[in-house]
Amino acid sequence: MDKLNMQTTNIVDENIKRIGELFPNCLTERLNDEGKPEVAIDFDQLRQELSKDIVEGAEERYQFTWPDKRNAIRLANAPTTDTLRPCREESVDFDNTQNLYIEGDNLQVLKLLRENYLGKVKMIYIDPPYNTGNDFVYNDDFSQTTGEYLRNSGQEDEEGNRLVANTESNGRFHTDWLNMIYPRLKVAKDLLSEDGVIFISIDDNEQENLKRVASEVFGAHNFIAQLVWERAYSPKNDARFISNSHDYVLMFSKDINQFVIGRLDRTEDANARYKNPDNDPRGVWKPSDMSVKTYNAESDYPITTPSGRVVEPPAGRCWSLSRKAFRERLQDNRIWFGPDGDSVPCIKRFLSELKYEGMAPTSILFYKEVGHSQEGAKEVVALLDKGVFDGPKPVRLLKRLLTLANLKEDSIVLDFFSGSGSTAHALMSFNAEKQKKCKFILVQLPENTDEKAKEAGFNTIPEIGKERIRRAGKKIKEESPLTTQDLDTGFRVLKLDSSNMQDVYYTPAEFNDRDLFEENIKPDRTDEDLLFQCMIELGIELSAKIEKKSIAGKSVWSVSDGYLMACFDKEVNETTITEIARQQPYYFVMRDSSLANDQVADNFEQIFNHYSKDTIRRIL
């Protein structure tokens, strides 16, 4: 059986493979740090393939760069051996929910999610730190090598949190923020479906840089809009110059040719503009100007109204219809001359014949429609009894973005700066209203809270987020008991941790023969911990159904109705192996040391070849 790698895909290797498929003449070999040959790219040759004139050296070119940008790219591509460990006691409806709440460094978590959710996420919303000169999450040390970073990325400061002050007096004020956001966006892009979309909240401090970074990561041609959210409902009279009343939400698609915007429900005011003064059987309509600015001599002709008056297009304009098209619409009662038949002709636009359902969204998000910052704060207070989180986004704002994302029946929504959990709250409410079954994945670093939150019993931000989701889900069901029986308000809690495997698993060459025969799994890890690391590597969604069975006295895990079966017990005999093989799983995983004896080991392959030869077998 092949051995599981127990680490994420090396993106650099994947990129080299893709380039090699397009330009095989650009592949070469070099010696790695261990003196062994490895495949590499001949960049001079690749440049020649991509350009008639090589652009290099000090020649001027358009580019957006900052110190350590190359390291930020390398950081996004570096694999990780970290894993996600399930936490049943903090979850809600662990065995049935499709939602995930993940605690840990979001860059490492995104890399792990890339194994399971590549191209599966319909919408991403993030509200990253705004870089206002205060503390923000940032622990990507670019003075380290990639290997050192991977070993140290789980460290915390002396207070137990991972915050660094980024004041404007810091010479790397913008650089540090860019190095934080760039690799996370780069990895997140891989998770988006081809018709997916990302929304990013930001203010004036980094709006310009964020748009340039997002344009580079997602492609400037995939930019949809820079939405302006009216976050304040009253001016601040103590402002030195301008009372800032807005934030931004940048909107980028994965592929603008495949993304379709979600339109807003029509309002009563919008429908009120449609009347039916002539009792047209096609229903209500509204008049539309028949003249246009773009002049065309063939569409410049006189029209005689029913009253006998002759009218012509305004000066410098012409009719939008040719003579023939006008006569056809006149014959079909689609031209309106006013109640007295004496007005300038207009085209009748029927409500029933609108090209699109709903209304086109606008770039300004008014607080009357989507809420303001104080509304977001009040929502948290209403659920948790106290104001324990600064700056939560209002649920109405998030529901507007969910609408624009045009979610399908069971789309996945990801938020990897999840804070108080506004995204989960909004999605559960959205599902209840639209009768959908969309799923959320929230990611949050276990940052320490301030003293006010600690006094309320919340020591970390994830504690706030999880409790808010619990209470919000309960409240939504209580308010609409008849329509929310099947609403998923649960969530499966997972926590980022170092690998379940001992170092000997990854670097056996550094250990002696005695070490190699010792247990390769860390002593504090459970069988369910091992199962989730297997799910990550084998690309199985982390919300998949999990069952624990007993076969011949051994614990056997079944994931997605037998798609993956795993047994991590020791002294596994032929009876257990045979019963597992009879169920014909797609994958079967077990420990290297699980088999009871050499005879069972000798018969293992024969048993599977007889009952389920296509099962892919792996060992830890």
MARSELUM-547636 format. One record per residue (C-alpha): x, y, z. Coordinates in pm, whole numbers, plus 32768, in hexadecimal, padded with zeros to 4 digits. Each point is the difference from the previous one (the first is absolute). Example, Ala and Ser with C-alpha at 12.3 -4.5 7.8 and 13.67 -1.06 7.14 Angstrom:
# MARSELUM-547636
<<84CE,7E3E,830C>>
<<8089,8158,7FBE>>
# end
This chain:
# MARSELUM-547636
<<8000,8000,8000>>
<<806F,8165,7FBC>>
<<8046,80EA,811F>>
<<7F37,813F,8033>>
<<80CF,813D,7FE2>>
<<7F46,80AB,811E>>
<<8051,8159,7F78>>
<<7F5E,80E9,7F04>>
<<8056,8009,7E8F>>
<<813F,80B8,7FA3>>
<<7F71,810F,7F1E>>
<<8157,804E,7F6B>>
<<801E,7E98,7F88>>
<<7EA3,8013,7F6B>>
<<8053,8145,7F4B>>
<<8145,7F6B,7F77>>
<<7F38,7ED8,7F7F>>
<<7F06,80E2,7F4E>>
<<8112,80D3,7F62>>
<<80B0,7EC3,7F93>>
<<7EC4,7F8B,7F50>>
<<7FEC,8147,7F3D>>
<<8175,8037,7FC7>>
<<80C0,7EB8,8028>>
<<813B,80A8,7F7C>>
<<8000,80DF,8136>>
<<8034,7EDD,80EF>>
<<815A,7FC4,8089>>
<<80A4,7F57,812B>>
<<80C4,8086,8125>>
<<8084,7F7E,814A>>
<<7F2C,8051,8130>>
<<807C,8057,815C>>
<<803A,7E8E,8046>>
<<80D0,7FD4,7EC6>>
<<7EF5,7F38,7F4D>>
<<7F8A,8050,7E9E>>
<<7EA9,80A2,7FD8>>
<<7F33,8090,7EE4>>
<<8010,817B,7FDC>>
<<7F9F,8111,7F0A>>
<<80FA,80A5,7F18>>
<<7F7C,8161,802D>>
<<80D4,8096,7EEC>>
<<7F6B,7F06,7F0D>>
<<7EA2,8040,8088>>
<<802B,8176,7FD1>>
<<8063,7FC2,7E99>>
<<7EC5,7F30,7FCD>>
<<7F22,8111,808A>>
<<8097,8132,7F5C>>
<<80AD,8064,7EC0>>
<<80C8,80F7,80CF>>
<<8072,7F96,815A>>
<<7F98,80F5,8110>>
<<80FE,7FF1,8117>>
<<80FF,80C0,80C9>>
<<7FC4,8170,8047>>
<<7F1F,8039,7ED4>>
<<7ECC,80C3,8065>>
<<7EB4,7F48,8003>>
<<7EAA,8020,80A2>>
<<7FF8,7F3E,8144>>
<<7F82,800A,8165>>
<<80FF,7F8F,80FD>>
<<8074,802E,8166>>
<<8113,7F74,80E1>>
<<7FE7,7E86,803A>>
<<7EF9,7FCC,7EF1>>
<<80C3,7ED6,7F7B>>
<<8001,7F64,8158>>
<<7E88,803B,801B>>
<<7FD3,7F3E,7EBC>>
<<80E2,7EEB,807E>>
<<7F41,7FF3,8145>>
<<7EB8,7FCA,7F46>>
<<8098,7EE2,7F38>>
<<80B1,7F4F,8120>>
<<7F5D,7EBA,8073>>
<<7F9C,7FC4,8168>>
<<8003,7ECA,80DA>>
<<7F04,8097,80F2>>
<<7EAF,7F5B,8033>>
<<7EA3,8047,8082>>
<<7F89,7F50,813A>>
<<7E8B,7FD6,8046>>
<<7F6D,808C,8141>>
<<7EB0,7F5B,803D>>
<<7FBF,80A1,8152>>
<<7FFD,8161,7F6D>>
<<7F3B,7FA0,7EC8>>
<<7E8A,800A,7FC7>>
<<7F64,7ECA,7F5D>>
<<815A,7F83,7F9B>>
<<7F86,7EC6,7F4E>>
<<7EF8,80A7,7F25>>
<<806B,8166,7FB8>>
<<80A0,806D,7EBA>>
<<8098,813B,8096>>
<<8166,802A,807B>>
<<809B,80E5,8104>>
<<817C,7FED,7FF7>>
<<80EE,8099,80FE>>
<<8160,804F,7F91>>
<<80E8,80CF,7F27>>
<<7F2D,803D,7ECA>>
<<8124,7FDC,7F0C>>
<<804C,7EA0,8077>>
<<7E8D,7FAB,800E>>
<<7FCD,807E,7E9B>>
<<8118,7F1E,7F8A>>
<<7F56,7ED7,80A3>>
<<7EAD,8061,7F71>>
<<809D,8012,7EA8>>
<<8027,7E86,800F>>
<<7E8A,7FC8,8034>>
<<7F4D,8131,7F74>>
<<80C3,8050,7EC3>>
<<7F0F,80B8,7F1A>>
<<7ED3,7FB8,80E0>>
<<7FC1,814C,80B6>>
<<7EF6,80DC,7F5F>>
<<803B,8134,80D8>>
<<8113,8086,80E0>>
<<7FC7,8126,80E6>>
<<8116,808A,80DB>>
<<8019,812A,80E6>>
<<817C,800E,8034>>
<<80AD,80F0,80F0>>
<<7FF0,815E,7F74>>
<<8168,8065,8054>>
<<7F9A,8133,80C3>>
<<813D,8010,80CE>>
<<7F80,7F0F,8107>>
<<8048,7E90,8039>>
<<7FB2,7F04,7EF3>>
<<8036,7E8F,7FCC>>
<<8151,7FC9,7F5F>>
<<8101,7EF7,804B>>
<<8098,7FAE,7EAD>>
<<8174,8030,8046>>
<<80B0,8045,7EB7>>
<<8157,7FFF,80A4>>
<<7FD9,7E86,801E>>
<<8025,7EFA,7EF5>>
<<7EC6,7F4A,7F98>>
<<8060,7ED3,80CF>>
<<803A,80D2,8136>>
<<7EB4,80AF,7FCE>>
<<7F45,7EB8,7FEA>>
<<809C,7F8C,8146>>
<<7FBE,8147,80B3>>
<<7EB1,806D,7F75>>
<<7F4A,7F77,812E>>
<<80BB,80D8,80FC>>
<<7F5A,8110,80C9>>
<<8083,812B,80BA>>
<<8030,800E,8178>>
<<7E97,806A,8036>>
<<7F81,7ED7,7F39>>
<<7F8D,80C5,7ED0>>
<<8091,8047,7EAB>>
<<7FD8,8174,7FD2>>
<<8103,8102,7F98>>
<<7FD6,8177,800A>>
<<8017,8099,7EA5>>
<<800A,8174,8044>>
<<802C,8100,7EED>>
<<8159,8050,8089>>
<<8066,7EA1,7F98>>
<<80CC,8017,7EBF>>
<<7F52,7EC6,7F86>>
<<7EA1,807E,804A>>
<<7F6C,7F9E,7EAF>>
<<8100,7EEF,7FBA>>
<<7FA3,7F33,8132>>
<<7E8F,8015,7FAD>>
<<8038,7F9C,7E94>>
<<80D9,7EDA,8066>>
<<7EE7,7F8E,80E5>>
<<7EE3,8018,7F04>>
<<80AF,7F94,7EBD>>
<<8046,7E8E,8045>>
<<7EA8,7FD1,809A>>
<<7F50,8089,7ECE>>
<<80E2,7F33,7F1D>>
<<7FA0,7EBA,80AD>>
<<7E91,8067,8022>>
<<7FE3,802F,7E88>>
<<8037,7E8B,7FCC>>
<<7ED1,7FB5,80D9>>
<<7F0D,80CE,7F30>>
<<7F25,7F53,7EFF>>
<<8017,8080,7E9B>>
<<7EB9,80BF,8037>>
<<806B,806E,815B>>
<<8030,815B,8090>>
<<80C2,80A0,811D>>
<<7F9B,8131,80CD>>
<<8104,80B6,80D3>>
<<7FAB,8113,80F7>>
<<8102,8115,8024>>
<<8024,8174,8050>>
<<80CD,8119,7F69>>
<<8148,7F9A,80A6>>
<<803B,7ED3,7F1F>>
<<7EEA,8019,7EFD>>
<<80EF,8062,7EE8>>
<<8100,7EF4,8052>>
<<7EF7,7EF5,8033>>
<<7F68,8042,7EAB>>
<<8154,7FE1,7F5A>>
<<8050,7EC0,80BC>>
<<7EAC,7F6A,7FAF>>
<<8026,8069,7E93>>
<<8149,7F45,7FF4>>
<<7F7D,7EC8,80AE>>
<<7EA9,7FE6,7F5B>>
<<8047,80C3,7EC1>>
<<7FA0,816B,7FC2>>
<<7F09,7F8A,7EF7>>
<<7F41,7F43,8111>>
<<7FBF,813D,80C9>>
<<7E88,8037,8023>>
<<7FCD,8129,80E6>>
<<807F,80CA,8124>>
<<7EC7,8016,80D3>>
<<7FDD,8126,80EF>>
<<7F5B,7FA9,814C>>
<<7F64,811D,80C3>>
<<8070,7F80,8154>>
<<7FAA,8138,80D0>>
<<7EAA,80A3,8013>>
<<806D,814B,809B>>
<<8132,80DF,7FD2>>
<<8110,8029,8107>>
<<801B,8172,804B>>
<<8156,7FD5,80A0>>
<<809A,7F8C,7EB7>>
<<8134,80CF,7FA5>>
<<7FA9,8014,7E8F>>
<<7EF4,7F11,7F7E>>
<<7F1C,7F20,80CA>>
<<803F,7EB1,7F59>>
<<7EB4,7F4C,7FDD>>
<<8058,7EDD,7F1C>>
<<80D1,7EC8,7FCD>>
<<8037,7F37,7EC4>>
<<7FB5,7E9E,7F93>>
<<80D9,7F90,7EDC>>
<<7F5B,7EFE,7F20>>
<<80C6,7F18,7F1A>>
<<7F8B,7ECF,7F40>>
<<80CC,7EC7,7FC0>>
<<7F9A,800C,7E90>>
<<7F2D,8129,7F9A>>
<<7F81,7F44,7ECF>>
<<7F63,7EF7,80DF>>
<<7F87,80D1,8123>>
<<7E94,8070,7FFC>>
<<7F9D,8112,80F4>>
<<7EE3,7FC3,80F0>>
<<7EF4,8105,7FD3>>
<<7F34,80A7,8112>>
<<7E91,7FC4,8041>>
<<7F25,8106,7F62>>
<<7F7D,8104,80F3>>
<<7EA1,808C,801A>>
<<8087,8156,7F9A>>
<<809E,7F6E,7EC6>>
<<7EC1,7F48,7F9F>>
<<7F30,8137,8046>>
<<80A1,80A8,7ED1>>
<<7F44,7F10,7F1E>>
<<7E98,805D,7FAA>>
<<7EFB,7F90,7F04>>
<<7F3C,8139,7F9A>>
<<7F89,7F61,7EB7>>
<<7FA0,7EB0,809E>>
<<80F8,7F43,7F2A>>
<<7FC3,7E86,802D>>
<<8178,7FCB,8022>>
<<7FF7,80AA,8151>>
<<80A8,812C,809E>>
<<810C,80C3,7F46>>
<<80C7,8141,8012>>
<<805A,80F4,7EE7>>
<<8164,800C,7F7D>>
<<809E,811E,7F3D>>
<<800A,7FAC,7E8C>>
<<8120,80ED,7FAA>>
<<8175,7FB9,801C>>
<<813F,80CF,7FF5>>
<<80B6,7F2F,7EFB>>
<<7F8C,80A3,7EBF>>
<<7F96,7F30,7ED3>>
<<7F66,80B4,7ED6>>
<<7F28,7ED4,7FA8>>
<<7F59,8018,8157>>
<<7FBF,8173,7FE0>>
<<7E9D,801B,7F7A>>
<<7EBC,80B4,805D>>
<<7EE6,7F50,80BB>>
<<7E95,8068,7FF5>>
<<7F49,7FD2,814B>>
<<7E96,7F83,8010>>
<<7F98,8167,8042>>
<<809D,806B,7EB5>>
<<812E,80B4,808D>>
<<814F,7FBB,7F53>>
<<812A,7FCA,80E8>>
<<8171,7FCD,7FB4>>
<<8127,7F8D,80DA>>
<<80A4,810B,80DA>>
<<8120,80BE,7F5F>>
<<8137,7F29,7FD6>>
<<7F44,7EC2,8052>>
<<7F3C,7EFB,7F3E>>
<<7EFF,7EF5,8045>>
<<807B,7EB4,8091>>
<<7F25,7F46,7F04>>
<<8015,7FF0,7E89>>
<<7EC8,805B,7F38>>
<<7FAD,7E8E,7FD1>>
<<8037,7FAA,816F>>
<<7F2A,8129,8069>>
<<7EDF,7F94,7F1E>>
<<8013,7E9C,8089>>
<<7FF2,8074,816A>>
<<7EEB,80F6,7FB0>>
<<7F37,7EE6,7F67>>
<<803D,7F2D,8139>>
<<7F88,8118,80E9>>
<<815E,8033,8092>>
<<8014,8177,7FBF>>
<<7F5D,80F8,80EF>>
<<7F9D,8160,7F9D>>
<<7F70,8067,814F>>
<<7E98,7FF4,8079>>
<<7F95,8104,7EFE>>
<<80CB,7F71,7EDD>>
<<80C3,8145,7FE6>>
<<8146,7FB5,80BC>>
<<815C,7FAD,7F78>>
<<7FFF,7E86,7FBE>>
<<8091,7F15,8104>>
<<8044,7E8B,7FFE>>
<<7F2F,7F2E,80F0>>
<<80E1,7F24,80DD>>
<<7F33,7EEA,809E>>
<<8057,7F81,815C>>
<<7FB3,7E9D,7F8D>>
<<8101,801A,7EE7>>
<<8130,807B,80BE>>
<<8140,7F5A,7F88>>
<<806E,7FA9,8163>>
<<7F41,7FA1,8136>>
<<8035,80E2,8127>>
<<80C1,8147,8007>>
<<8167,804E,7FA8>>
<<80CB,8047,813D>>
<<80A9,8152,8023>>
<<8164,8049,806E>>
<<7F91,80C3,8134>>
<<7F89,7F37,812B>>
<<7F25,80F1,80C4>>
<<7FDF,7FBC,8174>>
<<7E84,8015,7FE6>>
<<8010,7EC9,7F26>>
<<8126,7F38,8091>>
<<8039,808A,815D>>
<<8119,80CB,809C>>
<<811C,7FB4,80F0>>
<<7F31,8048,8138>>
<<7EF9,7F0A,7F89>>
<<810D,7EF3,7FE8>>
<<8071,804D,8164>>
<<7E9A,7FF4,8084>>
<<7FCC,7EA9,7F63>>
<<8124,7F72,80C6>>
<<7F87,80A5,8142>>
<<7EA1,7F76,7FCA>>
<<8085,7E9C,7FE2>>
<<811E,8004,80FD>>
<<7F6F,8101,80F3>>
<<813B,80D6,7FF1>>
<<80D3,80B5,7EFF>>
<<8124,7F0F,7FF3>>
<<8078,803C,7E9B>>
<<8064,813F,7F4B>>
<<7F86,804A,7EA1>>
<<7F26,7ED4,7FA3>>
<<7F5A,8024,7EAC>>
<<7E82,800E,8000>>
<<7F46,7EC9,7F91>>
<<7F3F,80C7,7EFA>>
<<8145,8065,7F54>>
<<8076,7E98,7FEF>>
<<7EAD,7F8C,7F7E>>
<<8016,8101,7EE8>>
<<8154,7F72,7F9C>>
<<7F78,7E9D,8012>>
<<7EF0,806F,7F0D>>
<<80FC,809B,7F10>>
<<80CD,7EBF,8008>>
<<7ED8,7F4B,7F62>>
<<8020,7ECE,80DF>>
<<7F7F,7EB2,7F88>>
<<7F34,7F0A,80CD>>
<<8126,7F7A,80CC>>
<<811F,80F2,7FBA>>
<<812A,801D,80EB>>
<<804F,8155,809A>>
<<8158,803B,8099>>
<<806E,810E,80F5>>
<<8169,7FE2,807A>>
<<8002,813C,80D6>>
<<7EBA,7F9E,80A6>>
<<800F,80D0,813E>>
<<7EB4,7FF9,80BA>>
<<7F5F,7F17,7F01>>
<<7F27,80F9,7F42>>
<<8024,7F37,7EBE>>
<<7F78,7EC1,809F>>
<<7EE2,80C2,80A4>>
<<7FA5,80A1,7EB3>>
<<8014,7EBA,7F3D>>
<<7F1D,7F46,80F1>>
<<7F02,811B,7FE7>>
<<8027,8005,7E85>>
<<7FC7,7E87,7FEC>>
<<7EC8,801F,80D9>>
<<7F6D,810F,7F20>>
<<805F,7F66,7EB0>>
<<7FCF,7E94,8063>>
<<8164,7FAD,7F96>>
<<8104,7F18,8099>>
<<813C,80CC,7FCE>>
<<8126,7FA8,80E4>>
<<80FF,80D9,80B2>>
<<816E,7FD2,804F>>
<<8081,80FA,8101>>
<<816E,8026,805F>>
<<807D,80CD,8124>>
<<814E,801B,80B2>>
<<7FD8,7FBE,8179>>
<<8060,8163,805F>>
<<7FD9,8071,8166>>
<<7EE2,80F2,8040>>
<<800B,8149,80BD>>
<<7FAE,8023,8170>>
<<7E93,8057,7FBE>>
<<7FC9,7EBB,7F44>>
<<80C2,7F38,8103>>
<<7F1F,8088,8112>>
<<7ED7,7F80,7F37>>
<<809C,7EA6,7FF6>>
<<809B,8007,7EA3>>
<<8179,7FCC,8008>>
<<8036,7FDD,7E89>>
<<7F52,8081,7EC9>>
<<7F95,7EA0,7F92>>
<<7F45,7FDD,8149>>
<<7F37,8134,7F9E>>
<<7FC3,7F82,7E9F>>
<<7F93,7EA3,8064>>
<<7F11,807C,810B>>
<<7F6A,80FF,7F14>>
<<7FBC,7EF2,7EFB>>
<<7F60,7F1F,8108>>
<<7F18,8113,8079>>
<<7FB5,808D,7EA6>>
<<7FA1,7EA7,7F7C>>
<<7F1C,7FC3,8129>>
<<7F5D,8157,7FD7>>
<<7FC0,7FCF,7E8B>>
<<7F54,7EB4,8041>>
<<7F30,808E,811D>>
<<7F88,8122,7F26>>
<<7F96,7F1F,7EDB>>
<<7FBB,7EA7,8092>>
<<7F27,7F89,7EDF>>
<<80FA,8045,7EE8>>
<<814D,7FB5,80A8>>
<<7FDC,7E96,8070>>
<<810F,7F94,7F09>>
<<80D9,8138,8023>>
<<816A,7FA5,804D>>
<<806B,80DC,8122>>
<<8114,7F18,8076>>
<<8176,800F,7FC1>>
<<8123,7F10,8018>>
<<8124,8099,80C1>>
<<815E,7FB0,7F83>>
<<8145,8088,8090>>
<<8149,8031,7F4B>>
<<8121,7F40,8099>>
<<814E,7F6E,7FA0>>
<<7FFE,7EB4,7F4A>>
<<7F85,7EC8,80B0>>
<<813F,7F55,7F8E>>
<<814F,7FF7,80B1>>
<<8127,809F,7F4E>>
<<8080,7EA6,7FA7>>
<<7ED6,7FE0,7F14>>
<<807B,811D,7F23>>
<<817B,7FE5,8022>>
<<8057,7E91,803D>>
<<815F,8038,7F79>>
<<8052,80CF,8134>>
<<7FAA,7EE6,80F3>>
<<80AB,7EB9,8056>>
<<7F6C,7EA7,7FD0>>
<<7F7A,7FF1,8165>>
<<7F44,8149,7FD4>>
<<7F60,7F89,7EBD>>
<<7F51,7EE1,80B0>>
<<7F6C,80DE,810D>>
<<7E9A,807E,7FEA>>
<<7FED,8109,7EED>>
<<7EC4,80A5,808B>>
<<800A,80FF,8119>>
<<7F7F,7F6D,8147>>
<<7EF8,810F,8040>>
<<7F49,7FCB,7EB5>>
<<7EB8,7F43,7FE0>>
<<7F86,7F1F,7EEA>>
<<7F0F,8113,7F94>>
<<8128,80F0,7FE6>>
<<80A5,7F09,7F12>>
<<7EBD,7FDA,7F3C>>
<<7FE8,8175,7FBC>>
<<8167,8016,7F8D>>
<<7FB5,7EE2,7F10>>
<<7EC9,80B9,7F85>>
<<80D2,8136,7FBD>>
<<8102,7F42,7F33>>
<<7F01,7F33,7F40>>
<<7F33,8134,7FA1>>
<<7EC4,7FA7,80C0>>
<<7F2C,8124,8079>>
<<802F,8037,8173>>
<<7E88,8010,8037>>
<<7FD1,7EA0,7F75>>
<<7F2A,7F0A,80C1>>
<<80CB,7F2E,80F6>>
<<7F96,7EB8,809E>>
<<80BC,7F22,80F4>>
<<7FBF,7E8B,7FE3>>
<<8079,7ECC,80B6>>
<<8079,7EE4,7F22>>
<<8083,7EC4,80A9>>
<<8042,80CC,813A>>
<<80C3,8112,7F4A>>
<<7F9B,816C,7FD0>>
<<7FD2,8054,7E92>>
<<7FB5,815F,7F80>>
<<7F1D,8031,7ED3>>
<<7FFB,8151,7F4E>>
<<7EF9,8062,7EFC>>
<<7F4C,7EB3,8013>>
<<8137,7F2F,7FD1>>
<<80BA,80D8,7F03>>
<<811F,7FFB,80F9>>
<<8027,7EF2,8107>>
<<8115,8008,8101>>
<<8072,7F29,8123>>
<<810F,8078,80EC>>
<<7FE3,7EEB,8105>>
<<8119,7F0B,803D>>
<<7FF0,7E85,7FDB>>
<<7F13,8016,7ED7>>
<<7FB5,7EA1,7F81>>
<<7F89,7F6B,7EB8>>
<<7E93,8006,8068>>
<<8001,817B,8020>>
<<80C4,802E,7EBB>>
<<7F14,7F18,7F44>>
<<7EC6,80B2,807A>>
<<8092,8153,7FA0>>
<<8061,7F7F,7EA7>>
<<7EA0,7F73,7FCD>>
<<7F75,8163,8025>>
<<80DD,8072,7EDD>>
<<806D,815A,8078>>
<<80A8,80EC,7F0B>>
<<8117,803A,80FF>>
<<8077,7F2C,8122>>
<<8100,8089,80FA>>
<<80A7,7F56,8128>>
<<8134,8021,80D7>>
<<8140,7F5F,7F8B>>
<<8005,7F3A,8143>>
<<7E8E,7FA1,800C>>
<<800C,7E9D,7F73>>
<<8001,7EF0,8107>>
<<811D,7F30,7F71>>
<<80C9,7FAD,7ECA>>
<<7EFA,7F07,7F87>>
<<7EF4,810D,7FFA>>
<<80F2,80E6,7F50>>
<<8047,7EF5,7EF9>>
<<7E8D,7FC8,7FBF>>
<<7F9D,8171,8005>>
<<8032,8044,7E8E>>
<<7F60,7EB4,7F9D>>
<<7EC8,8050,80CB>>
<<7FD4,8155,7F5E>>
<<8052,7F7E,7EA4>>
<<7EEF,7EFB,802C>>
<<7EEB,80DD,808F>>
<<805B,8163,7F94>>
<<812E,8013,7F1D>>
<<7FB9,816B,7FA3>>
<<800F,8080,8167>>
<<8123,80F1,802A>>
<<80C1,7F93,8136>>
<<80DA,80EA,80CD>>
<<80C4,7FE4,8145>>
<<806E,80FA,8108>>
# end
